Amino acid sequence: MRVKGKTRRLMSWGLCVAALTAALATPAAAAAPWDRHRPGEQPAWTLTDTGTDARFRGLAAVSRRTAWVAGSGGTVLRTSDGGRHWRDVSPPGAAGEVLEFRDIEAFDARRAVALAIGEGEASRVFRTEDGGATWTDSFRNTDARAFYDCLTFFDSRHGLAMSDPVDGKYRILSTADGGRSWRVLPTEGMPRAQTGEAGFAASGQCLVSSGPRDVWLATGGAAAARVLHSADRGLTWTAAGSTIPAGDPARGVFGLAFRDRHHGIAVGGDYRAGEPSPDAAAVTGDGGRTWRQAAAPPTAYRSGVAWLPHSRSGALAVGPTGTDLTTDGGRTWRTVDTGSYDTVDCTPDGGCWAAGEKGRVAHAGR
């Protein structure tokens, strides 16, 4: 959718994430590791110095040490030392063309695929195999009606990107060679979009995958906020209504996270500052066929969400007004940090990263 829009505390969040992950892996999981803090001493993200004021809505966390961020002004950064130093690896000319990067997927410290959004040729896909030293412009949208929002990869070769509806249906790009080349998939298996419906290019999480074939697409801006699901890498789709309010171009599902092909969390709300966002989270246990409203959702709009590493019930949700934690699979949430972030991602080795406005990138689990 056309949305234009270092201080450690008593106990570092890194230790908290590790402790919480271990605790949640047991049947007696509880929020105890977070509740050991005295009042006013909530654990917090550790901010890093990126040396830029770009807004980073694209984030690809590879490990506790390696992460990529992509954002406004054609900016792409990479760290390989846990955020102590960031290297500007922006594609040549991206800043001059004022490209808006809103998503990035990375396979390791050298290989990444980044998506720039916008109408017509502003929507592009770039690919690097040498840590950002060089980039290949592997896709440039030539259809003025298309506006690409998000991308996702099933593995290092197979991936998809999605555009807002064209001729009444979402347009899906597919790659089978790691992003070197792309083709538009047929739309026969795609349900028709609602009037005014589109995706939100807010966190790189409006299109997410889990496993070798399952992918989900988040929508908003229409009468109902929906989640579309495909079990065959984007060839055929089914649509389900979520419980997150819509009915306005600024409302809907902004971010999705699935820990397997069945269990997922959706977050969203109304992105306009000061507007209420009730019922801003929902959960599914059947692959997105049905969604249940969170019993105690985040108290404000949230654009990004991620499962904690190796956890069956812990997750983080982020937005401009803070970070929320769930320890029961998304049914209830509580705020644990008030810093502004747009997107969040966690890694198999126990690290979590968040990124957002004014060059803000933070990590936990180091």
Phi, psi and chi 1 to 4 in degrees:
 res  aa     phi    psi   chi1   chi2   chi3   chi4
   1 MET       -  152.9  177.6  174.7  -73.9      -
   2 ARG   -76.6   65.9  -75.8   82.7  167.4  154.0
   3 VAL   -93.4  112.2 -179.6      -      -      -
   4 LYS   -94.7  -10.5  -55.5  -53.7  180.0 -171.5
   5 GLY   -50.6      -      -      -      -      -
   6 LYS       -   69.2  -72.6 -180.0 -174.1  174.4
   7 THR  -112.3  131.5  -58.8      -      -      -
   8 ARG   -87.9  144.9  -68.2 -178.3 -177.7  -88.1
   9 ARG   -93.4 -161.1  -54.2  -73.9  174.2   85.7
  10 LEU   -54.8  -39.5  177.9   63.6      -      -
  11 MET  -132.8  128.9  174.7 -178.6 -178.7      -
  12 SER   -65.9  150.7   75.0      -      -      -
  13 TRP   -64.7  -27.4 -159.7  -13.3      -      -
  14 GLY   -56.2  -47.8      -      -      -      -
  15 LEU   -66.3  -35.4  -65.1  176.4      -      -
  16 CYS   -63.9  -45.6  -73.1      -      -      -
  17 VAL   -60.9  -45.5  169.5      -      -      -
  18 ALA   -62.2  -44.8      -      -      -      -
  19 ALA   -66.2  -42.2      -      -      -      -
  20 LEU   -64.3  -42.3  179.9   61.0      -      -
  21 THR   -60.3  -44.7  -60.6      -      -      -
  22 ALA   -64.0  -42.1      -      -      -      -
  23 ALA   -65.8  -41.7      -      -      -      -
  24 LEU   -71.2  -15.0  -68.5  175.2      -      -
  25 ALA   -76.2  -10.1      -      -      -      -
  26 THR  -103.3  155.3   68.4      -      -      -
  27 PRO   -59.4  -27.6  -23.2   33.6      -      -
  28 ALA   -90.7   29.7      -      -      -      -
  29 ALA   -53.4  141.3      -      -      -      -
  30 ALA  -153.1  172.2      -      -      -      -
  31 ALA   -89.2   15.4      -      -      -      -
  32 ALA   -52.0  -44.2      -      -      -      -
  33 PRO   -57.9  -27.0  -25.8   36.8      -      -
  34 TRP   -86.3  -24.6  -66.1   83.3      -      -
  35 ASP   -87.7    1.0  -68.6  -23.6      -      -
  36 ARG   -76.9   -9.0  -69.9  171.3 -173.6  159.4
  37 HIS   -77.1  144.6  -62.0  -92.1      -      -
  38 ARG   -73.1  159.1  -67.9 -168.8  -65.4  -89.0
  39 PRO   -51.4  134.3  -29.2   37.4      -      -
  40 GLY    83.7    1.3      -      -      -      -
  41 GLU  -118.7   46.7  -69.3 -176.3  -29.6      -
  42 GLN   -63.7  145.9  -70.1  -74.4    1.2      -
  43 PRO   -65.2  153.7   25.4  -34.5      -      -
  44 ALA  -138.7  157.4      -      -      -      -
  45 TRP   -60.3  151.4  -67.3  104.9      -      -
  46 THR  -100.3  112.9  -62.0      -      -      -
  47 LEU   -72.1  146.6  -80.4  169.1      -      -
  48 THR  -113.5  161.6   68.8      -      -      -
  49 ASP   -98.4  105.2 -176.7    3.7      -      -
  50 THR   -88.6  -15.6   61.3      -      -      -
  51 GLY    72.5   21.7      -      -      -      -
  52 THR  -147.9  161.8  177.8      -      -      -
  53 ASP  -111.2   18.4   61.2   -2.7      -      -
  54 ALA   -63.1  152.5      -      -      -      -
  55 ARG   -95.1  121.1 -173.9  165.6 -166.5  167.9
  56 PHE  -103.0  104.0  -65.1  116.5      -      -
  57 ARG  -100.1  -13.3  -64.0 -178.2 -174.5  -91.1
  58 GLY  -102.1  130.9      -      -      -      -
  59 LEU  -145.7  130.6  167.2   64.8      -      -
  60 ALA  -130.5  104.4      -      -      -      -
  61 ALA   -90.2  118.4      -      -      -      -
  62 VAL   -92.2  -43.4  176.2      -      -      -
  63 SER  -158.4 -175.5   68.6      -      -      -
  64 ARG   -64.4  -23.5  -72.5 -179.1  -65.5  173.7
  65 ARG  -101.4  -29.0  -65.2 -176.1   59.9   81.4
  66 THR  -114.5  129.5  -59.8      -      -      -
  67 ALA  -153.1  153.0      -      -      -      -
  68 TRP  -120.5  143.6  -58.0   65.8      -      -
  69 VAL  -131.4  148.8  -70.4      -      -      -
  70 ALA  -138.7  138.8      -      -      -      -
  71 GLY  -159.4 -149.0      -      -      -      -
  72 SER   -70.4  161.8   59.6      -      -      -
  73 GLY    65.0   24.5      -      -      -      -
  74 GLY    67.6   26.1      -      -      -      -
  75 THR   -92.9  129.2  -52.8      -      -      -
  76 VAL  -131.0  128.2  178.2      -      -      -
  77 LEU  -122.2  155.8  -54.0 -178.2      -      -
  78 ARG  -140.7  139.8  177.1  177.0   59.9   84.6
  79 THR  -123.1  146.0 -177.2      -      -      -
  80 SER  -128.3   13.0   56.8      -      -      -
  81 ASP  -132.6   37.2   58.4    8.1      -      -
  82 GLY    71.6   21.3      -      -      -      -
  83 GLY    93.7    1.5      -      -      -      -
  84 ARG   -64.4  -38.3  -68.2 -175.3 -179.1   89.5
  85 HIS  -133.9  140.9  -56.8   90.1      -      -
  86 TRP  -118.2  135.4  -70.8   90.7      -      -
  87 ARG  -106.3  130.4 -179.8 -178.5  176.1 -173.0
  88 ASP   -77.3  110.6 -172.2  -23.4      -      -
  89 VAL  -119.4   32.6  -66.1      -      -      -
  90 SER   -61.3  141.0  -53.5      -      -      -
  91 PRO   -56.9  137.8  -25.5   34.9      -      -
  92 PRO   -55.6  132.0  -24.9   34.9      -      -
  93 GLY    84.9   -9.5      -      -      -      -
  94 ALA   -64.3  -38.8      -      -      -      -
  95 ALA   -66.9  -42.2      -      -      -      -
  96 GLY   -64.0  -32.0      -      -      -      -
  97 GLU   -86.8   -1.6  -64.4 -174.6   68.3      -
  98 VAL    53.5   48.3 -161.9      -      -      -
  99 LEU   -72.0  145.5  -65.8 -178.9      -      -
 100 GLU  -108.8  100.7  -75.7  -74.3  -32.8      -
 101 PHE   -81.2  128.8  -72.7  110.1      -      -
 102 ARG  -123.7   -6.0  -65.8  -66.8 -179.0   92.8
 103 ASP  -152.6  147.5 -159.2   -3.7      -      -
 104 ILE  -149.5  137.6 -173.0  166.3      -      -
 105 GLU  -122.3  129.2  -58.4  -70.0  -33.9      -
 106 ALA  -124.5  141.8      -      -      -      -
 107 PHE   -97.6  -26.3  -48.3  114.2      -      -
 108 ASP  -167.5 -161.7   49.5   41.0      -      -
 109 ALA   -75.6   -9.5      -      -      -      -
 110 ARG  -113.8  -31.5  -62.8 -175.1   61.9   79.4
 111 ARG  -109.1  126.2  -62.6  175.6  -61.9  160.2
 112 ALA  -152.0  155.7      -      -      -      -
 113 VAL  -129.2  126.7  178.4      -      -      -
 114 ALA  -119.7  144.0      -      -      -      -
 115 LEU  -114.6  125.6  171.8   71.2      -      -
 116 ALA   -99.7  140.6      -      -      -      -
 117 ILE  -106.8  167.8   68.6  158.5      -      -
 118 GLY   138.0  173.5      -      -      -      -
 119 GLU   -77.2  145.6  -64.1  176.5  -16.6      -
 120 GLY    57.1 -132.5      -      -      -      -
 121 GLU   -72.4   -3.6  -67.5 -164.7    4.2      -
 122 ALA   -68.3  -25.1      -      -      -      -
 123 SER   -82.5  114.8  -76.9      -      -      -
 124 ARG  -142.7  159.0  -56.6 -177.3 -162.8  177.7
 125 VAL  -121.8  130.6  178.3      -      -      -
 126 PHE  -117.1  148.9  -66.6   81.2      -      -
 127 ARG  -136.7  139.3 -177.6  179.0 -175.3  -83.0
 128 THR  -130.8  147.4 -178.1      -      -      -
 129 GLU  -121.5    3.8  -67.7 -177.3  -38.0      -
 130 ASP  -131.3   38.6   54.0   13.8      -      -
 131 GLY    71.3   18.5      -      -      -      -
 132 GLY    93.6    3.7      -      -      -      -
 133 ALA   -63.9  -37.7      -      -      -      -
 134 THR  -136.5  152.3   61.3      -      -      -
 135 TRP  -131.3  149.2  -67.9   84.4      -      -
 136 THR  -112.3  128.4  -58.8      -      -      -
 137 ASP   -79.7   92.3 -171.1  -17.3      -      -
 138 SER   -89.8  -14.5   62.4      -      -      -
 139 PHE  -151.4  133.2  171.2   77.9      -      -
 140 ARG  -131.8  118.8 -174.3  172.4  -60.9 -154.5
 141 ASN   -68.4  126.7  173.7   44.3      -      -
 142 THR  -109.9    3.2   57.3      -      -      -
 143 ASP  -100.3  113.6 -169.9  -25.8      -      -
 144 ALA   -62.6  -17.5      -      -      -      -
 145 ARG   -83.7  -15.9  -58.9  169.5  -60.6  169.7
 146 ALA   -90.9  148.7      -      -      -      -
 147 PHE  -147.7  104.9 -174.3  108.9      -      -
 148 TYR   -84.3  139.3  -74.7   85.7      -      -
 149 ASP  -113.6  -43.4  -63.1  -64.4      -      -
 150 CYS  -149.4  161.2  -67.3      -      -      -
 151 LEU  -140.1  161.5   57.0   82.2      -      -
 152 THR  -152.0  156.5 -170.6      -      -      -
 153 PHE  -126.8  138.6  -85.3   81.6      -      -
 154 PHE   -81.3  -35.0  -56.4   95.7      -      -
 155 ASP  -155.7 -166.9   51.3   46.6      -      -
 156 SER   -74.3   -6.1   61.5      -      -      -
 157 ARG  -115.4  -41.2  -66.6 -176.5   58.2   81.1
 158 HIS  -101.0  125.6  -59.8   89.6      -      -
 159 GLY  -152.1  169.0      -      -      -      -
 160 LEU  -135.9  155.1  -59.0  176.5      -      -
 161 ALA  -132.5  149.8      -      -      -      -
 162 MET  -124.4  145.0   60.0   79.9   67.4      -
 163 SER  -114.5  153.8  162.4      -      -      -
 164 ASP   -54.7  160.7  -71.6  -19.2      -      -
 165 PRO   -55.5  138.9  -27.5   37.0      -      -
 166 VAL  -124.6  125.3  175.6      -      -      -
 167 ASP    55.4   36.8  -66.5  -30.3      -      -
 168 GLY    86.1    3.6      -      -      -      -
 169 LYS  -138.9  145.2  -66.9 -174.4  176.0 -177.7
 170 TYR   -62.3  139.8  -71.5   94.8      -      -
 171 ARG   -99.6  133.0  176.4  168.6  -68.8 -178.1
 172 ILE  -119.6  126.8  -55.7  -64.0      -      -
 173 LEU   -95.8  146.5  -81.2 -179.0      -      -
 174 SER  -132.0  142.1  174.8      -      -      -
 175 THR  -128.6  145.3 -179.4      -      -      -
 176 ALA  -124.0   10.7      -      -      -      -
 177 ASP  -132.9   37.3   55.4   12.8      -      -
 178 GLY    72.1   20.1      -      -      -      -
 179 GLY    94.7    5.8      -      -      -      -
 180 ARG   -69.1  -35.7  -66.9 -179.4 -178.9   87.0
 181 SER  -141.3  156.1   61.9      -      -      -
 182 TRP  -137.3  150.2  -60.9   81.8      -      -
 183 ARG  -139.6  147.3   67.8 -176.1 -178.6   94.3
 184 VAL   -79.1  127.7  176.4      -      -      -
 185 LEU   -77.7  153.7  -66.7 -178.4      -      -
 186 PRO   -63.9  153.6   20.5  -31.3      -      -
 187 THR  -104.4    5.9   60.6      -      -      -
 188 GLU   -58.4  -33.4  -73.7   78.6    6.0      -
 189 GLY   -92.8   10.0      -      -      -      -
 190 MET  -101.5  125.1  174.8   67.3   72.1      -
 191 PRO   -62.5  156.2  -16.9   28.8      -      -
 192 ARG   -71.4  144.2  -67.8 -160.2   66.4   82.0
 193 ALA   -77.1  152.2      -      -      -      -
 194 GLN   -73.0  160.6  -57.5  173.0   90.7      -
 195 THR   -61.1  125.0  -59.8      -      -      -
 196 GLY    81.9    0.9      -      -      -      -
 197 GLU   -79.5  144.2 -170.6 -179.7   36.4      -
 198 ALA  -163.1  179.4      -      -      -      -
 199 GLY  -101.0  162.1      -      -      -      -
 200 PHE  -107.1  118.8  -70.3  102.5      -      -
 201 ALA   -86.1   63.0      -      -      -      -
 202 ALA  -110.1  -22.7      -      -      -      -
 203 SER  -151.7    3.5   61.3      -      -      -
 204 GLY    71.6   16.8      -      -      -      -
 205 GLN  -124.3   23.4  -64.4 -179.7  -19.2      -
 206 CYS   -86.1   -6.9   59.4      -      -      -
 207 LEU  -139.0  114.9 -174.8   72.2      -      -
 208 VAL  -135.2  156.8  -58.6      -      -      -
 209 SER  -132.3  162.5   55.9      -      -      -
 210 SER  -149.4  125.3  179.7      -      -      -
 211 GLY    78.6 -168.2      -      -      -      -
 212 PRO   -80.8  -13.8   29.1  -35.4      -      -
 213 ARG  -141.1  -18.3  -55.2 -171.6   69.4   81.5
 214 ASP   -86.8  136.7  -72.9  -84.1      -      -
 215 VAL  -146.9  146.0   58.0      -      -      -
 216 TRP  -127.6  146.5  -65.3  -96.4      -      -
 217 LEU  -126.6  126.3 -171.2  161.1      -      -
 218 ALA   -97.7  143.1      -      -      -      -
 219 THR  -132.6  165.0   81.2      -      -      -
 220 GLY  -163.7 -171.8      -      -      -      -
 221 GLY    84.2   -5.9      -      -      -      -
 222 ALA  -117.5 -167.3      -      -      -      -
 223 ALA   -62.7  -35.7      -      -      -      -
 224 ALA  -129.9  142.7      -      -      -      -
 225 ALA   -88.7  120.4      -      -      -      -
 226 ARG  -115.4  164.4  -56.8 -168.4  -60.8  172.2
 227 VAL  -127.5  121.9  176.8      -      -      -
 228 LEU   -97.0  143.5  -80.0   61.5      -      -
 229 HIS  -129.6  138.5  170.3 -120.1      -      -
 230 SER  -127.2  135.5  171.2      -      -      -
 231 ALA  -106.5    8.7      -      -      -      -
 232 ASP  -133.7   41.1   54.6   12.0      -      -
 233 ARG    58.2   39.8  -68.2 -176.1 -178.6  165.3
 234 GLY    93.2    6.8      -      -      -      -
 235 LEU   -80.9  -42.7  -67.8  175.8      -      -
 236 THR  -129.3  147.6   59.4      -      -      -
 237 TRP  -136.2  151.8  -62.1   77.4      -      -
 238 THR  -123.9  151.5   56.3      -      -      -
 239 ALA  -117.5  140.4      -      -      -      -
 240 ALA  -134.4  140.6      -      -      -      -
 241 GLY   -75.0  141.0      -      -      -      -
 242 SER   -98.3  176.1   75.7      -      -      -
 243 THR   -94.4   -2.0   62.9      -      -      -
 244 ILE   -76.0  128.7  -65.2  177.4      -      -
 245 PRO   -62.1  146.3  -24.2   35.2      -      -
 246 ALA  -131.9 -132.2      -      -      -      -
 247 GLY    78.9   12.5      -      -      -      -
 248 ASP  -157.7  146.9 -175.1  -82.5      -      -
 249 PRO   -58.9  -19.2  -26.6   35.9      -      -
 250 ALA   -96.5    1.7      -      -      -      -
 251 ARG  -118.6  151.1  -60.6  176.3 -170.1  156.4
 252 GLY   150.1 -161.5      -      -      -      -
 253 VAL   -88.3  122.9  180.0      -      -      -
 254 PHE  -103.9  -30.2  -78.2   72.7      -      -
 255 GLY  -145.3  146.6      -      -      -      -
 256 LEU  -129.8  151.6  -63.4  168.5      -      -
 257 ALA  -147.7  131.2      -      -      -      -
 258 PHE  -121.8  128.7  -82.7   78.0      -      -
 259 ARG   -87.5  -16.0   65.6  173.3  172.5   82.9
 260 ASP  -159.3 -170.4   53.9   39.9      -      -
 261 ARG   -77.1   -2.8   68.3 -171.8  -51.6  -98.4
 262 HIS  -111.7  -41.9  -59.3  -67.2      -      -
 263 HIS  -101.0  119.7  -61.1   88.4      -      -
 264 GLY  -140.0  162.3      -      -      -      -
 265 ILE  -128.6  138.0  -62.4  172.8      -      -
 266 ALA  -119.1  138.5      -      -      -      -
 267 VAL  -131.5  159.0  -62.4      -      -      -
 268 GLY   174.9 -134.3      -      -      -      -
 269 GLY   124.1 -142.9      -      -      -      -
 270 ASP  -116.5  117.0 -169.9  -40.3      -      -
 271 TYR   -74.8  -10.9   76.0   82.3      -      -
 272 ARG   -71.3  131.2  -66.3  171.5  -64.8 -170.6
 273 ALA   -58.6  133.6      -      -      -      -
 274 GLY    86.6  -11.3      -      -      -      -
 275 GLU   -84.1  139.7  -69.1  -64.9  -39.7      -
 276 PRO   -68.0  147.7   25.4  -34.4      -      -
 277 SER  -133.6   69.9  -69.4      -      -      -
 278 PRO   -69.8  154.4   28.7  -36.4      -      -
 279 ASP    56.1   47.1  -52.0  -32.5      -      -
 280 ALA   -86.0   12.0      -      -      -      -
 281 ALA  -147.5  148.5      -      -      -      -
 282 ALA  -145.5  158.8      -      -      -      -
 283 VAL  -131.5  154.6  -62.8      -      -      -
 284 THR  -136.0  147.0 -178.5      -      -      -
 285 GLY  -122.4    7.9      -      -      -      -
 286 ASP  -128.4   34.1   57.1   13.3      -      -
 287 GLY    75.9   15.1      -      -      -      -
 288 GLY    96.0    6.2      -      -      -      -
 289 ARG   -68.2  -37.6  -72.0 -168.4  -66.4  -86.3
 290 THR  -135.3  152.1   59.8      -      -      -
 291 TRP  -128.3  141.6  -68.2   86.4      -      -
 292 ARG  -115.6  135.8  -57.8 -175.9  -51.4  -81.8
 293 GLN   -65.9  138.9  178.4 -177.3  -42.9      -
 294 ALA   -63.4  136.8      -      -      -      -
 295 ALA   -66.9  -37.7      -      -      -      -
 296 ALA  -134.0   84.6      -      -      -      -
 297 PRO   -74.7  170.2   29.7  -35.9      -      -
 298 PRO   -54.5  151.7  -25.6   35.2      -      -
 299 THR   -84.5   -1.8   58.6      -      -      -
 300 ALA  -149.2  171.2      -      -      -      -
 301 TYR   -51.5  134.2  157.3   70.3      -      -
 302 ARG  -130.3  133.5  -65.4  -66.9  179.5 -106.1
 303 SER  -106.4  -19.7   53.5      -      -      -
 304 GLY  -133.4  151.3      -      -      -      -
 305 VAL  -151.4  146.2   60.5      -      -      -
 306 ALA  -152.1  140.8      -      -      -      -
 307 TRP   -74.5  141.8  -69.7   91.8      -      -
 308 LEU   -68.1  148.9  -70.5  173.2      -      -
 309 PRO   -56.9  129.4  -22.4   33.1      -      -
 310 HIS    59.0   24.8  -50.2  -65.9      -      -
 311 SER  -107.5  141.8  172.9      -      -      -
 312 ARG   -95.2   -8.1  -63.6  178.7   61.1   83.0
 313 SER  -143.0   -1.8   54.0      -      -      -
 314 GLY  -103.2  137.5      -      -      -      -
 315 ALA  -154.8  159.3      -      -      -      -
 316 LEU  -118.8  142.7  -63.3  171.1      -      -
 317 ALA  -126.1  140.2      -      -      -      -
 318 VAL  -129.3  157.3  -60.2      -      -      -
 319 GLY  -166.2 -177.3      -      -      -      -
 320 PRO   -60.8  -22.8  -23.6   34.1      -      -
 321 THR  -105.6    2.6   61.7      -      -      -
 322 GLY   152.0 -176.5      -      -      -      -
 323 THR  -118.0  135.3  -60.9      -      -      -
 324 ASP  -117.9  150.1  -64.5  -69.3      -      -
 325 LEU  -119.2  137.7  166.6   74.2      -      -
 326 THR  -119.8  142.0  178.6      -      -      -
 327 THR  -120.1   10.0   57.7      -      -      -
 328 ASP  -129.8   36.0   56.0   14.0      -      -
 329 GLY    75.9   18.0      -      -      -      -
 330 GLY   101.9    1.8      -      -      -      -
 331 ARG   -75.5  -39.4  -70.4 -175.4  -69.2  -83.6
 332 THR  -132.4  148.1   62.3      -      -      -
 333 TRP  -134.1  151.0  -62.1   81.9      -      -
 334 ARG  -142.2  145.8   66.7 -173.7 -178.4   93.8
 335 THR   -74.8  131.1  -58.5      -      -      -
 336 VAL  -120.7   -5.2  -65.9      -      -      -
 337 ASP  -160.1  147.3 -172.4  -88.3      -      -
 338 THR  -111.7   10.4   56.6      -      -      -
 339 GLY   -73.2  156.0      -      -      -      -
 340 SER   -87.7  123.0  175.1      -      -      -
 341 TYR  -142.0  150.4  -61.5  101.9      -      -
 342 ASP  -103.6  -27.8  -67.0  -47.4      -      -
 343 THR  -147.9  158.1 -172.8      -      -      -
 344 VAL  -146.8  148.3   60.9      -      -      -
 345 ASP  -153.2  143.4 -164.5   11.2      -      -
 346 CYS  -124.1  157.7  -65.2      -      -      -
 347 THR  -119.9  155.9   64.1      -      -      -
 348 PRO   -60.6  -24.9  -25.6   35.6      -      -
 349 ASP   -89.2   14.6   64.3   -9.0      -      -
 350 GLY    96.7   12.1      -      -      -      -
 351 GLY  -101.5  152.1      -      -      -      -
 352 CYS  -131.4  145.4  -72.2      -      -      -
 353 TRP  -131.0  149.7  -64.3   80.1      -      -
 354 ALA  -138.3  149.7      -      -      -      -
 355 ALA  -144.7  155.1      -      -      -      -
 356 GLY  -171.2 -143.6      -      -      -      -
 357 GLU   -73.7  161.1   63.5  179.6  -15.1      -
 358 LYS    52.8   38.3  -61.4  179.5 -179.8  178.0
 359 GLY    72.7   13.6      -      -      -      -
 360 ARG   -72.9  119.9  -71.0  171.0   58.8   89.1
 361 VAL  -136.4  131.1 -178.6      -      -      -
 362 ALA  -133.0  160.5      -      -      -      -
 363 HIS  -135.8  163.0   64.5   80.2      -      -
 364 ALA  -147.3  154.8      -      -      -      -
 365 GLY    92.0   13.2      -      -      -      -
 366 ARG   -79.5      - -177.3  169.1  150.4 -164.4
